[in-house]
Amino acid sequence: TLFPDEIVIIKDGLLTNELDKIISLWKKKHTEIIKTIALKKNVGLGQALNEGLKHCSHEWVFRMDADDYCTLDRFEKQLSYIQLNPNIVLLGSCTEEFDSTLSQSLGYRIVPSTHEEIVEYTKKRNPFNHMTVAFRKDIIEAVGGYQHHLYMEDYNLWIRVIAAGHRVENLQDRLVKVRGGNSMLERRKGLKYIKSEFQLAKLKINKKIDTPISAYLNFTLRSIPRLLPTSLLSMIYKKLRK
């Protein structure tokens, strides 16, 4: 219901021929609005997103992943809310998760709506669905942009934005359809993920988002599932989804 006037696509290293063909197809249709930034090698999510921000020419940036689907009214709803609430710098929404083919709904990820609820929620879980957020480019750059934090570049960024005193909110609409399933869960397991969780706990303490006792308790509770078989981890995620 509202079309963008700029789309920045970051190719993080070599892509499959199929993906390159899809990008070329859409770029031919919308040459005037699509910018394609090709990185010679895969540099990781954080660095790739920072490179993308350099090429965004507007005050507000709407984030999305290549394999997810926005609802037709996503941009209209978020932009309308932003215009009515000029004090916020970051706005996300809820999501609906599907299997890899988008044929079967797996549930919803509901996130807190008000700033105060988000601040409290941040102590325990990621308060935003990354692929749904819209944010002010200057604020993201002012807090240091995306930083390397394995699997948690977004959570790391939200902590720094909140710690800097900026107002953030979520819409309760489910504005993005997300691919989930076991392949996603496999990436959220193992000792590397636990190490990343520990770094996250230290960041919460350093930024005074949480107390040491609470942060390390939450670290323990969040880490235990990372050692479980995928089948059991899947059951936990289903319980956490609505």
C-alpha positions in Angstrom: 0.0 0.0 0.0 3.1 2.2 0.2 6.0 1.8 -2.2 9.6 2.6 -1.2 11.6 5.1 -3.3 14.9 3.4 -2.5 15.9 -0.2 -2.0 19.4 -1.1 -1.0 20.4 -4.7 -1.6 23.7 -6.0 0.0 25.2 -9.1 -1.7 27.3 -10.5 1.1 29.8 -12.4 -0.9 29.0 -14.7 -3.8 25.4 -15.6 -4.3 23.8 -18.5 -6.2 23.0 -18.0 -9.8 19.3 -18.2 -9.0 19.5 -15.3 -6.5 21.6 -13.2 -8.9 19.0 -13.7 -11.6 16.2 -12.7 -9.3 18.1 -9.5 -8.3 18.9 -8.7 -12.0 15.2 -9.2 -12.9 13.9 -6.8 -10.3 16.6 -4.3 -10.9 15.7 -4.1 -14.6 12.1 -3.5 -13.6 13.0 -0.8 -11.0 16.3 0.6 -12.1 15.6 4.0 -10.6 15.1 2.8 -7.0 17.3 -0.3 -6.5 20.9 0.0 -5.5 23.0 -3.2 -5.4 26.1 -3.3 -3.3 28.3 -6.4 -4.1 30.9 -7.3 -1.4 33.7 -9.4 -2.8 33.6 -11.9 0.1 31.2 -12.8 2.9 32.0 -10.4 5.8 29.2 -11.4 8.1 25.9 -9.8 9.0 27.1 -6.8 11.1 29.7 -5.5 8.7 27.4 -6.1 5.7 24.6 -4.1 7.3 26.9 -1.3 8.2 28.0 -1.2 4.5 24.4 -1.0 3.5 23.7 1.9 5.8 26.4 3.9 4.0 24.3 3.7 0.9 20.9 4.6 2.4 20.1 8.2 1.6 17.0 8.7 3.8 16.6 9.5 7.5 14.6 6.3 8.2 15.7 2.8 7.2 13.4 -0.2 7.0 15.2 -3.5 7.5 14.2 -6.8 6.0 15.7 -10.2 5.1 15.9 -11.6 1.6 13.9 -14.7 2.3 11.0 -13.2 4.4 7.8 -11.6 3.2 6.3 -8.2 4.3 2.6 -7.7 4.5 1.3 -5.3 1.9 0.7 -2.6 4.5 3.9 -2.9 6.5 5.6 0.3 5.3 2.3 2.3 5.5 1.6 1.2 9.1 5.1 1.8 10.4 5.6 5.1 8.6 2.2 6.4 9.8 3.1 5.5 13.4 6.5 7.1 13.1 4.9 10.3 11.8 2.5 10.4 14.7 5.2 9.6 17.2 8.3 11.7 16.2 10.0 10.9 19.6 10.7 7.3 18.7 13.9 6.2 16.9 13.2 2.5 16.5 10.0 0.7 15.6 9.4 -3.0 15.1 6.5 -5.4 15.0 5.4 -8.9 15.7 6.0 -11.7 13.2 4.3 -14.9 12.0 6.7 -17.9 11.5 6.3 -20.4 8.7 8.1 -23.5 7.5 10.7 -23.1 4.7 8.0 -23.2 2.0 5.7 -20.7 3.7 2.9 -23.2 3.5 2.5 -24.0 7.2 2.2 -21.5 10.0 4.5 -22.4 13.0 3.2 -19.7 15.3 3.8 -16.0 16.2 6.6 -14.1 17.9 4.9 -11.5 20.0 7.1 -8.7 21.3 6.3 -6.0 23.9 4.8 -2.7 22.6 5.7 0.2 24.9 9.1 1.5 25.6 8.9 0.7 29.3 7.9 -2.9 28.5 10.7 -3.3 26.0 13.3 -2.1 28.5 12.2 -4.7 31.0 11.9 -7.4 28.4 15.4 -6.7 27.1 16.9 -8.2 30.3 15.6 -11.6 29.3 15.0 -11.8 25.6 15.5 -10.0 22.3 12.8 -7.3 22.3 12.6 -6.9 18.6 12.2 -9.0 15.5 15.1 -7.8 13.5 13.5 -8.2 10.1 10.6 -5.9 11.1 12.5 -2.9 12.4 12.6 0.7 11.0 15.1 3.0 12.6 16.7 6.4 12.3 20.0 6.0 10.5 21.7 8.8 12.4 20.9 7.3 15.8 22.2 3.8 14.8 25.4 5.4 13.5 25.7 7.5 16.7 25.7 4.4 19.0 28.3 2.7 16.9 26.3 0.9 14.3 26.2 -2.9 14.0 29.0 -4.6 15.8 30.3 -8.1 15.4 28.5 -10.3 18.0 28.0 -13.8 16.7 24.3 -14.5 16.0 23.3 -11.5 18.1 24.3 -8.3 16.2 20.8 -7.0 16.5 20.3 -7.7 20.2 23.6 -6.0 20.9 22.5 -2.9 18.9 19.1 -2.6 20.7 20.9 -2.7 24.1 23.1 0.2 23.0 20.2 2.2 21.6 18.2 1.8 24.8 21.2 2.5 27.0 21.7 5.8 25.2 18.3 6.9 26.3 16.4 6.7 23.0 12.7 5.8 22.8 11.8 2.5 21.1 8.5 0.8 20.5 6.8 -2.2 18.7 3.5 -2.4 16.8 1.4 -5.5 17.7 0.6 -6.1 14.0 2.3 -9.1 12.4 3.9 -7.3 9.6 6.5 -9.9 8.4 6.2 -13.6 7.5 9.4 -15.3 8.6 10.8 -18.6 7.6 11.6 -20.8 10.6 11.9 -24.5 11.2 14.7 -26.8 12.2 17.3 -25.2 10.0 16.9 -22.0 12.0 17.1 -23.9 15.3 20.4 -25.6 14.2 22.0 -22.2 14.1 20.9 -21.4 17.6 22.8 -24.2 19.3 26.2 -25.2 20.6 29.1 -23.7 22.5 29.6 -20.8 20.1 26.1 -19.6 20.8 26.7 -20.0 24.6 29.8 -17.9 24.3 27.9 -15.3 22.5 25.2 -15.4 25.2 27.9 -14.7 27.8 29.2 -11.7 25.9 25.6 -10.4 25.8 25.2 -10.7 29.5 28.4 -8.7 30.1 27.1 -6.0 27.7 23.8 -5.7 29.6 25.8 -5.2 32.8 28.2 -2.7 31.2 25.3 -0.7 29.8 23.4 -0.9 33.1 20.5 -2.6 31.4 20.6 -5.3 34.0 22.3 -6.2 37.3 25.1 -8.7 37.4 23.1 -11.3 39.4 20.1 -11.0 37.1 22.2 -10.9 33.9 24.2 -14.0 34.7 21.0 -15.9 35.9 19.4 -15.1 32.6 22.6 -16.2 30.8 22.3 -19.6 32.5 18.6 -20.0 31.7 19.2 -19.0 28.0 22.2 -21.2 27.6 20.8 -24.5 28.8 18.5 -25.0 25.8 21.5 -24.5 23.5 22.9 -27.9 24.5 19.6 -29.7 23.8 18.8 -31.9 20.7 17.0 -29.9 18.0 13.8 -31.8 18.6 13.6 -30.6 22.2 14.8 -27.1 21.3 11.9 -27.0 18.8 9.4 -27.8 21.5 10.8 -25.0 23.7 10.5 -22.5 20.8 6.9 -23.6 20.2 6.1 -22.9 23.8 7.6 -19.4 23.5 5.6 -18.7 20.4 1.9 -17.8 20.6 
